Amino acid sequence: PEPGERILDMCAAPGGKSTHIAALQGDDGAVYAMDKHPGKIHLIADNAARLGLSSLRPLCGDSLLPPLRGPFSRILADAPCSSLGTLRRHPELKWRLTEADIRANQRLQTALLRQAVVLCENKGVIVYSVCTFTAEETDGVIETVTGDGRVVREDGPSWLDPWKTKTGTYRT
């Protein structure tokens, strides 16, 4: 993130990534930290206050029907997912999740990423991330949204290369 940019974190609570973005901007810009859960907005505000970040703007809203308009220079879509990448810490997931859950997540993630495309300025940057490894929630979502050629995958910074699996795609 660069100073002065207008940035959106679509699924922000509790605000760790949003505060990091604002800090990387030198607290010079506007970071909209949106979450649809009203009870979590105070977590974002508390983190911003604790770190003295005035550029962070907590916002209650559904990213599928955002209460604000673009364009944004950068958008973070750290989407809700099956969380299968956290099995070591949450082994109970393998008994709780169903294939229907994964398909429902995929539909939500695709809608979020499509909304990010609408809200992002031309030549802006969108980061889509999930903490899972299912093909449906990772490559499947990205292929669906980029398949028409209007959105182009680009590589991130070179220090991410050890985790690169293909152009613009990383797995840790």
C-alpha positions, 0 to 999 in steps of 0.5 A: 500500500502506498500513502494516499491510497483509498483501500478496502478490506472487505472482511476486516474483523478483528482488524489485524490486516487493516491496521497493518495496511494503514501502518504500511501507508504511514497512516496516510490514506483511507483504509475502510475496514468493513465487516458485516457483523455489527458486534465485531466493528468495535474490535477493528476500532479498538485495534486502530485506537490502540495503534493510533491509526486515524486513517482506518475507518471501521465500517459495518456493511455487507461486502456483497452490497457495500455501503460505499462506492469505489474506486479503490486503489487496492482491495483485500478480500480475505474471504470466509472459507472452510478453513481446512488450512487450519486443521492442525489447530482445529482438527474437528473441522474434518468431521463438521464440514460437508461438500455442500459447505464448500460449495456454499463457500465457493459461491460466496467467495466468487460473489465477493471477488466479483464485487471487488472487481467492480469496486477496484479502479482500473489497474488497481490491485485485488488480493484474494486470500483464504485459509483453505486448500480446496480447489473449489475455494482457491483456483476454482474461484479465481478461474471463474472470475478471471475466465473472461479475460477482463481481470489479469493475474499478476505476480506479487513481490519477488520475496513471495516467489518461494510460495508461488504456484503459478502466475499471481498464485501463492500457497503457504 
